[in-house]
Amino acid sequence: MSSLHEIHNFYCFMIHIILFGPPGCGKGTQAKIISNKFGFIHLSTGMIFRNHIKRKTNLGKLASYYINKGALVPDRITTNMLNTEIQKHFKAKGIIYDGYPRTKNQIFSLEKVLKKFCLGKINIIFYFFISKKMIINRLLKRGETSNRNDDIDIITVQRRIKEYDKETSLIWKNHKCKNNIVKLNASLSVDKISIFIEKKILNLLY
Ligand code: ADP
């Protein structure tokens, strides 16, 4: 190693992968497959919230108010929670973020925490595209079996999609990570999508 910069990179090599897209686009399914395959940590803010709700923590009580009406949980709550989770995984090879960031503030907060603890940077963002009709069908179907309040009725589902369009869909616009975005057709089969994602990750690793 010849320079301080290289030494720094050597110690910082943790990969950060973001799965981005509307509710019901398949981020969670892919995050599970890919994290198992590569031994990465899977962080789903939705899952962490639901876990808090199940355990009836204060955070869970607070978050359920927003989640049940299909709104985003306020940034301060979400970023604090996510930062706490990241700090449990300093030794991870990589982290897959599923459902985070969802606002520009959350992007800044993620970049800040990665920098603060010298954990590397956002390496790649998979941007899932899919028609509204298809996600509504998928979410309502999932609601029949998942016991998720926010998937059961069409009004909440539609509110979440609206929230995505309004608050989330454009957050990468004008961001320096724009070039790390890989678009993906989320109406393809689970297998086809995971093979596609795997190839892109392998390219990053080797
Ligand atoms: P989906 O992507 O199907 O909506 P999630 O499990 O990702 O499911 O999210 C469920 C709910 O949890 C969201 O509708 C929102 O209320 C809350 N939530 C999850 N992630 C975030 C986030 N990054 N910022 C704010 N709220 C979030």
Residues whose N, C-alpha, C, O or C-beta is under 5 A from the ligand:
A	BS01	ADP	P22 P23 G24 T45 G46 M47 Y66 I67 G70 A71 L72 V73 T78 D98 G99 Y100 P101 R102 R160
